[in-house]
Amino acid sequence: MNKIRKGDTVRVIAGNDKGKEGEVLRVFPKEQRIMVKGVKMITRHLRPSAKHREGGILQQEGTIHISNVLLVCPECDRPTRVGFHITETGEKLRRCKQCGKTFD
């Protein structure tokens, strides 16, 4: 089970975008990388084609390593490490290490 999932809010703790917060757009578990909205913007130069009539310069998000972000707890609104909690029914839930609330 991954600690960070699509739709989570994360804060960058290392790199050029340190301190920025954003929503996780995509997760690449095999590469241990994620794509965060507004973080590590890269520039692509597009040639005119049927899909892109005019071409031009496109700004889009790049991927960053999952170890460079911390999940922001919706309850205590602080970046925190993620722990796991198993319920009586055997369900495995993600839990905030700071306040103890579950994310799921």
DSSP file (Angstrom, degrees, kcal/mol; ACC not computed):
  #  RESIDUE AA STRUCTURE BP1 BP2  ACC     N-H-->O    O-->H-N    N-H-->O    O-->H-N    TCO  KAPPA ALPHA  PHI   PSI    X-CA   Y-CA   Z-CA
    1    1 A M              0   0    0      0, 0.0     2,-0.2     0, 0.0     3,-0.0   0.000 360.0 360.0 360.0 130.4    0.0    0.0    0.0
    2    2 A N        -     0   0    0      1,-0.1     3,-0.1     2,-0.0     0, 0.0  -0.493 360.0-144.9 -78.9 147.8    1.4    3.4   -1.0
    3    3 A K  S    S+     0   0    0     -2,-0.2     2,-0.4     1,-0.1    -1,-0.1   0.761  88.5  47.2 -81.6 -26.1    1.7    6.2    1.5
    4    4 A I  S    S-     0   0    0     78,-0.0     2,-0.3     4,-0.0    -1,-0.1  -0.967  72.1-179.5-120.7 133.4    0.8    8.9   -1.0
    5    5 A R    >   -     0   0    0     -2,-0.4     3,-1.7    -3,-0.1    19,-0.2  -0.784  39.3 -75.1-126.4 167.3   -2.1    8.6   -3.4
    6    6 A K  T 3  S+     0   0    0     -2,-0.3    19,-0.2     1,-0.2     3,-0.1  -0.395 117.0  27.7 -61.4 135.1   -3.6   10.6   -6.2
    7    7 A G  T 3  S+     0   0    0     17,-2.2    -1,-0.2     1,-0.3    18,-0.1   0.245  89.4 128.0  95.4 -12.7   -5.6   13.6   -4.9
    8    8 A D    <   -     0   0    0     -3,-1.7    16,-2.6    15,-0.1     2,-0.5  -0.390  60.2-123.2 -72.6 154.2   -3.6   14.0   -1.6
    9    9 A T  E     +A   23   0A   0     63,-0.4    63,-2.8    14,-0.2     2,-0.3  -0.887  36.9 179.9 -97.9 128.1   -2.1   17.3   -0.7
   10   10 A V  E     -AB  22  71A   0     12,-2.7    12,-2.0    -2,-0.5     2,-0.4  -0.875  22.9-140.8-127.6 158.7    1.6   17.3   -0.2
   11   11 A R  E     -AB  21  70A   0     59,-2.6    59,-2.3    -2,-0.3     2,-0.4  -0.979  23.6-125.2-119.0 133.8    4.4   19.7    0.7
   12   12 A V  E     + B   0  69A   0      8,-2.7     7,-2.9    -2,-0.4    57,-0.3  -0.629  26.4 179.2 -78.4 129.9    7.8   19.6   -1.0
   13   13 A I        +     0   0    0     55,-2.9     2,-0.3    -2,-0.4    56,-0.2   0.445  62.6  33.6-112.3  -3.6   10.6   19.3    1.6
   14   14 A A  S    S+     0   0    0     54,-0.9     3,-0.3     3,-0.1    -1,-0.2  -0.996  89.9  32.8-151.6 150.4   13.7   19.2   -0.7
   15   15 A G  S >  S-     0   0    0     -2,-0.3     3,-1.3     1,-0.2    -3,-0.0  -0.489 101.3 -42.6 103.5-172.4   14.8   20.6   -4.1
   16   16 A N  T 3  S+     0   0    0      1,-0.3    -1,-0.2    -2,-0.2     0, 0.0   0.779 134.6  51.3 -66.2 -28.3   14.2   23.8   -6.0
   17   17 A D  T >  S+     0   0    0     -3,-0.3     3,-2.0     3,-0.0    -5,-0.3   0.030  78.3 156.7 -98.1  26.0   10.5   23.9   -5.1
   18   18 A K  T <   +     0   0    0     -3,-1.3    -5,-0.2     1,-0.2     3,-0.1  -0.275  64.5  22.4 -57.3 132.0   11.0   23.4   -1.4
   19   19 A G  T 3  S+     0   0    0     -7,-2.9    -1,-0.2     1,-0.3     2,-0.1   0.203  90.6 126.9  96.9 -14.3    8.1   24.7    0.7
   20   20 A K    <   -     0   0    0     -3,-2.0    -8,-2.7    -9,-0.1    -1,-0.3  -0.477  44.2-153.2 -77.2 148.0    5.5   24.5   -2.1
   21   21 A E  E     +A   11   0A   0    -10,-0.2     2,-0.3    -2,-0.1   -10,-0.2  -0.904  24.8 146.8-117.7 150.2    2.2   22.7   -1.6
   22   22 A G  E     -A   10   0A   0    -12,-2.0   -12,-2.7    -2,-0.3     2,-0.3  -0.986  45.4 -87.3-169.6 171.1    0.1   21.0   -4.2
   23   23 A E  E     -A    9   0A   0     -2,-0.3    14,-2.7   -14,-0.2     2,-0.5  -0.681  43.8-112.8 -90.0 141.5   -2.3   18.2   -5.1
   24   24 A V  E     +D   36   0B   0    -16,-2.6   -17,-2.2    -2,-0.3    12,-0.2  -0.632  33.0 179.9 -75.6 121.9   -0.9   14.9   -6.4
   25   25 A L  E     +     0   0B   0     10,-3.3     2,-0.3    -2,-0.5    -1,-0.2   0.867  65.0   3.0 -89.8 -43.4   -1.9   14.5  -10.0
   26   26 A R  E     -D   35   0B   0      9,-1.2     9,-2.5   -21,-0.1     2,-0.4  -0.984  59.2-149.2-144.6 153.0   -0.3   11.1  -10.8
   27   27 A V  E     -D   34   0B   0     -2,-0.3     7,-0.2     7,-0.2   -21,-0.1  -0.991   2.4-166.7-125.6 132.4    1.6    8.4   -8.9
   28   28 A F  E  >> +D   33   0B   0      5,-3.0     5,-1.9    -2,-0.4     4,-1.0  -0.826  10.4 180.0-115.3  88.4    4.2    6.2  -10.5
   29   29 A P  T  45S+     0   0    0      0, 0.0     3,-0.2     0, 0.0    -1,-0.1   0.829  76.2  54.6 -65.5 -34.1    4.8    3.4   -7.9
   30   30 A K  T  45S+     0   0    0      1,-0.2    -2,-0.0     2,-0.1     0, 0.0   0.890 117.8  35.8 -66.8 -37.7    7.4    1.4   -9.8
   31   31 A E  T  45S-     0   0    0     -3,-0.3    -1,-0.2     2,-0.2     3,-0.1   0.536 105.8-129.2 -89.3  -7.2    9.6    4.5  -10.3
   32   32 A Q  T  <5 +     0   0    0     -4,-1.0    34,-2.4     1,-0.2    35,-0.3   0.902  66.0 127.4  56.1  46.5    8.7    5.9   -6.8
   33   33 A R  E   < -DE  28  65B   0     -5,-1.9    -5,-3.0    32,-0.3     2,-0.3  -0.925  40.9-163.1-130.0 154.3    7.9    9.2   -8.4
   34   34 A I  E     -DE  27  64B   0     30,-2.8    30,-2.7    -2,-0.3     2,-0.5  -0.927  17.3-132.5-134.1 160.3    4.8   11.5   -8.3
   35   35 A M  E     -DE  26  63B   0     -9,-2.5   -10,-3.3    -2,-0.3    -9,-1.2  -0.971  25.1-166.7-114.5 121.6    3.5   14.5  -10.3
   36   36 A V  E >   -D   24   0B   0     26,-0.6     3,-1.8    -2,-0.5   -12,-0.2  -0.899  29.0-105.1-114.5 136.9    2.4   17.4   -8.1
   37   37 A K  T 3  S+     0   0    0    -14,-2.7   -14,-0.1    -2,-0.4     3,-0.1  -0.402 102.8   2.1 -63.1 122.2    0.3   20.3   -9.5
   38   38 A G  T 3  S+     0   0    0      1,-0.2     2,-0.4    -2,-0.2     3,-0.3   0.521 105.1 114.7  82.0   7.0    2.4   23.5   -9.9
   39   39 A V  S <  S+     0   0    0     -3,-1.8    23,-0.7     1,-0.2    -3,-0.3  -0.916  76.8   2.8-116.8 139.0    5.7   21.8   -8.9
   40   40 A K  S    S-     0   0    0     -2,-0.4    22,-1.8     1,-0.2     2,-0.3   0.954  79.5-160.6  53.7  59.1    8.8   21.2  -11.1
   41   41 A M  E     -F   61   0C   0     -3,-0.3     2,-0.3    20,-0.2    20,-0.2  -0.524   7.4-166.2 -71.0 129.8    7.4   22.9  -14.1
   42   42 A I  E     -F   60   0C   0     18,-3.6    18,-2.4    -2,-0.3     2,-0.5  -0.821  15.2-126.5-116.6 158.2    9.1   21.9  -17.3
   43   43 A T  E     -F   59   0C   0     -2,-0.3     2,-0.4    16,-0.2    16,-0.2  -0.904  20.0-169.4-109.6 127.7    9.0   23.4  -20.8
   44   44 A R  E     -F   58   0C   0     14,-3.1    14,-3.3    -2,-0.5     2,-0.6  -0.962  13.8-146.1-115.6 133.7    8.1   21.4  -23.9
   45   45 A H  E     -F   57   0C   0     -2,-0.4     2,-0.4    12,-0.2    12,-0.2  -0.883  21.2-159.1 -98.8 117.9    8.6   22.8  -27.4
   46   46 A L  E     -F   56   0C   0     10,-3.6    10,-2.1    -2,-0.6     3,-0.0  -0.824   9.8-140.7-106.5 135.4    5.8   21.5  -29.7
   47   47 A R        -     0   0    0     -2,-0.4     8,-0.3     8,-0.2     5,-0.2  -0.644  41.2 -91.6 -83.2 145.1    5.9   21.3  -33.4
   48   48 A P        +     0   0    0      0, 0.0     2,-0.3     0, 0.0     5,-0.2  -0.356  63.3 150.9 -59.4 135.5    2.7   22.1  -35.2
   49   49 A S        -     0   0    0      3,-2.8     6,-0.1    -3,-0.0    -3,-0.0  -0.850  62.1 -82.8-150.3-176.3    0.6   19.0  -35.8
   50   50 A A  S    S+     0   0    0     -2,-0.3     3,-0.3     1,-0.2    -1,-0.0   0.865 129.7  44.7 -64.6 -35.3   -3.0   17.9  -36.2
   51   51 A K  S    S+     0   0    0      1,-0.3     2,-0.6     2,-0.1    -1,-0.2   0.898 124.1  33.2 -76.0 -41.6   -3.4   17.7  -32.4
   52   52 A H  S    S-     0   0    0     -5,-0.2    -3,-2.8     1,-0.2    -1,-0.3  -0.879  73.0-172.1-117.9  96.1   -1.6   21.1  -31.7
   53   53 A R  S    S+     0   0    0     -2,-0.6    -1,-0.2    -3,-0.3    -2,-0.1   0.895  83.7  26.7 -57.4 -47.7   -2.4   23.4  -34.6
   54   54 A E  S    S-     0   0    0      1,-0.2    -1,-0.2    -6,-0.1     2,-0.1   0.680  89.8-157.6 -93.5 -18.0   -0.1   26.2  -33.7
   55   55 A G        +     0   0    0     -8,-0.3    -1,-0.2    -6,-0.1     2,-0.2  -0.488  30.5 138.6  72.3-148.9    2.6   24.4  -31.8
   56   56 A G  E     -F   46   0C   0    -10,-2.1   -10,-3.6    -2,-0.1     2,-0.5  -0.695  56.8 -32.7 112.6-162.0    4.6   26.6  -29.4
   57   57 A I  E     -F   45   0C   0     -2,-0.2     2,-0.4   -12,-0.2   -12,-0.2  -0.880  53.0-165.2-106.2 128.0    5.9   26.3  -25.9
   58   58 A L  E     -F   44   0C   0    -14,-3.3   -14,-3.1    -2,-0.5     2,-0.5  -0.942   9.1-149.9-117.7 131.2    4.0   24.3  -23.3
   59   59 A Q  E     +F   43   0C   0     -2,-0.4     2,-0.3   -16,-0.2   -16,-0.2  -0.864  29.6 159.3 -97.0 130.1    4.5   24.4  -19.6
   60   60 A Q  E     -F   42   0C   0    -18,-2.4   -18,-3.6    -2,-0.5     2,-0.2  -0.970  41.4 -91.3-147.0 163.2    3.7   21.1  -17.7
   61   61 A E  E     -F   41   0C   0     -2,-0.3   -20,-0.2   -20,-0.2     2,-0.2  -0.478  34.7-154.6 -76.0 141.7    4.5   19.4  -14.4
   62   62 A G        -     0   0    0    -22,-1.8   -26,-0.6   -23,-0.7     2,-0.3  -0.490  26.3 -94.0-101.0 179.6    7.4   17.1  -14.2
   63   63 A T  E     -E   35   0B   0     -2,-0.2     2,-0.3   -28,-0.2   -28,-0.2  -0.708  33.2-166.1 -98.0 149.6    7.9   14.2  -11.7
   64   64 A I  E     -E   34   0B   0    -30,-2.7   -30,-2.8    -2,-0.3     2,-0.1  -0.926  33.6 -92.0-127.9 157.3    9.7   14.3   -8.4
   65   65 A H  E >   -E   33   0B   0     -2,-0.3     3,-1.7   -32,-0.2   -32,-0.3  -0.401  30.1-126.7 -70.7 144.6   10.8   11.5   -6.1
   66   66 A I  G >  S+     0   0    0    -34,-2.4     3,-1.0     1,-0.3    -1,-0.1   0.716 106.3  64.8 -66.0 -22.2    8.3   10.5   -3.5
   67   67 A S  G 3  S+     0   0    0    -35,-0.3    -1,-0.3     1,-0.2   -34,-0.1   0.627  91.1  66.4 -76.3 -11.9   10.9   10.9   -0.7
   68   68 A N  G <  S+     0   0    0     -3,-1.7   -55,-2.9   -56,-0.1   -54,-0.9   0.325  97.4  62.6 -92.0   8.4   11.0   14.7   -1.4
   69   69 A V  E <   -B   12   0A   0     -3,-1.0     2,-0.4   -57,-0.3   -57,-0.2  -0.934  61.8-154.4-131.3 155.5    7.5   15.3   -0.2
   70   70 A L  E     -B   11   0A   0    -59,-2.3   -59,-2.6    -2,-0.3     2,-0.2  -0.983  29.0-113.3-124.9 141.5    5.4   14.9    3.0
   71   71 A L  E     -BC  10  80A   0      9,-0.8     9,-3.1    -2,-0.4     2,-0.6  -0.515  26.6-132.4 -71.9 136.0    1.7   14.4    3.2
   72   72 A V  E     - C   0  79A   0    -63,-2.8   -63,-0.4     7,-0.3    -1,-0.1  -0.824  19.5-129.8 -93.6 122.2   -0.2   17.3    4.7
   73   73 A C     >  -     0   0    0      5,-2.4     4,-1.5    -2,-0.6     5,-0.2  -0.536   6.2-148.2 -71.1 129.0   -2.7   16.1    7.3
   74   74 A P  T  4 S+     0   0    0      0, 0.0    -1,-0.1     0, 0.0    29,-0.0   0.754  94.8  48.6 -69.7 -22.4   -6.2   17.6    6.7
   75   75 A E  T  4 S+     0   0    0      1,-0.1    -2,-0.0     3,-0.1    28,-0.0   0.959 125.8  21.6 -81.4 -56.5   -7.0   17.7   10.4
   76   76 A C  T  4 S-     0   0    0      2,-0.2    -1,-0.1    25,-0.1    -3,-0.0   0.544  94.2-136.8 -93.1  -6.6   -3.9   19.3   11.9
   77   77 A D     <  +     0   0    0     -4,-1.5    -5,-0.1     1,-0.2    -2,-0.0   0.826  63.1 118.1  57.2  37.8   -2.9   21.0    8.6
   78   78 A R  S    S-     0   0    0     -5,-0.2    -5,-2.4    -7,-0.1     2,-0.2  -0.952  74.1-101.2-128.2 150.6    0.8   20.1    9.0
   79   79 A P  E     +C   72   0A   0      0, 0.0     2,-0.3     0, 0.0    -7,-0.3  -0.531  54.3 171.3 -68.8 137.3    3.2   18.0    6.9
   80   80 A T  E     -C   71   0A   0     -9,-3.1    -9,-0.8    -2,-0.2     2,-0.1  -0.965  36.7-105.4-146.7 157.6    3.5   14.6    8.6
   81   81 A R        -     0   0    0     -2,-0.3    16,-1.6   -11,-0.1     2,-0.5  -0.474  41.8-119.3 -77.6 160.3    4.9   11.2    8.1
   82   82 A V  E     -G   96   0D   0     14,-0.2     2,-0.2    -2,-0.1    14,-0.2  -0.888  29.9-179.8-111.1 131.0    2.3    8.4    7.4
   83   83 A G  E     -G   95   0D   0     12,-3.1    12,-3.1    -2,-0.5     2,-0.4  -0.676  23.2-119.8-114.3 175.1    1.7    5.4    9.6
   84   84 A F  E     -G   94   0D   0     10,-0.2     2,-0.4    -2,-0.2    10,-0.2  -0.918  18.3-167.5-120.8 146.9   -0.7    2.5    9.1
   85   85 A H  E     -G   93   0D   0      8,-2.7     8,-3.1    -2,-0.4     2,-0.5  -0.999  11.3-148.3-133.1 130.1   -3.5    1.4   11.4
   86   86 A I  E     -G   92   0D   0     -2,-0.4     6,-0.2     6,-0.2    -2,-0.0  -0.886  18.0-146.1-102.8 125.3   -5.3   -2.0   11.0
   87   87 A T    >   -     0   0    0      4,-2.6     3,-1.4    -2,-0.5    -1,-0.0  -0.172  31.5 -96.6 -80.6 177.2   -9.0   -1.9   12.1
   88   88 A E  T 3  S+     0   0    0      1,-0.3    -1,-0.1     2,-0.1    -2,-0.0   0.800 125.1  56.4 -64.8 -28.9  -11.0   -4.7   13.7
   89   89 A T  T 3  S-     0   0    0      2,-0.1    -1,-0.3     1,-0.0    -3,-0.0   0.494 122.0-106.3 -82.3  -2.8  -12.3   -5.7   10.3
   90   90 A G  S <  S+     0   0    0     -3,-1.4     2,-0.3     1,-0.3    -2,-0.1   0.532  70.7 146.5  91.6   7.5   -8.8   -6.1    8.9
   91   91 A E        -     0   0    0      1,-0.0    -4,-2.6    -5,-0.0     2,-0.6  -0.620  43.5-138.0 -81.1 135.8   -8.8   -3.0    6.9
   92   92 A K  E     -G   86   0D   0     -2,-0.3     2,-0.3    -6,-0.2    -6,-0.2  -0.847  26.1-176.1 -98.2 119.2   -5.5   -1.1    6.6
   93   93 A L  E     -G   85   0D   0     -8,-3.1    -8,-2.7    -2,-0.6     2,-0.3  -0.861  26.8-117.2-117.4 148.7   -5.8    2.6    6.9
   94   94 A R  E     -G   84   0D   0     -2,-0.3     9,-2.0   -10,-0.2    10,-0.6  -0.615  35.6-165.8 -80.1 143.5   -3.3    5.5    6.6
   95   95 A R  E     -GH  83 102D   0    -12,-3.1   -12,-3.1    -2,-0.3     2,-0.3  -0.985  23.1-114.2-137.9 143.4   -2.8    7.5    9.8
   96   96 A C  E  >  -G   82   0D   0      5,-2.8     4,-1.0    -2,-0.4   -14,-0.2  -0.572  16.2-151.6 -72.7 131.5   -1.2   10.8   10.7
   97   97 A K  T  4 S+     0   0    0    -16,-1.6    -1,-0.1    -2,-0.3   -15,-0.1   0.712  92.5  51.1 -76.4 -20.2    1.8   10.4   13.0
   98   98 A Q  T  4 S+     0   0    0    -17,-0.3    -1,-0.1   -20,-0.1   -18,-0.0   0.961 129.5   9.0 -80.2 -57.0    1.2   13.8   14.5
   99   99 A C  T  4 S-     0   0    0      2,-0.1    -2,-0.1     0, 0.0    -1,-0.1   0.600  91.4-124.6-106.5 -12.9   -2.4   13.8   15.6
  100  100 A G     <  +     0   0    0     -4,-1.0     2,-0.1     1,-0.3    -3,-0.1   0.448  59.9 140.3  86.7  -0.6   -3.4   10.1   15.0
  101  101 A K        -     0   0    0     -6,-0.1    -5,-2.8     1,-0.1    -1,-0.3  -0.441  52.1-118.1 -75.9 151.3   -6.4   10.8   12.7
  102  102 A T  B     -H   95   0D   0     -7,-0.2    -7,-0.2     1,-0.1    -1,-0.1  -0.647  10.8-152.6 -90.0 148.5   -6.9    8.5    9.7
  103  103 A F              0   0    0     -9,-2.0    -1,-0.1    -2,-0.3    -8,-0.1   0.807 360.0 360.0 -85.7 -33.8   -6.8    9.9    6.1
  104  104 A D              0   0    0    -10,-0.6    -1,-0.2     0, 0.0    -9,-0.1   0.446 360.0 360.0 -88.4 360.0   -9.1    7.4    4.5
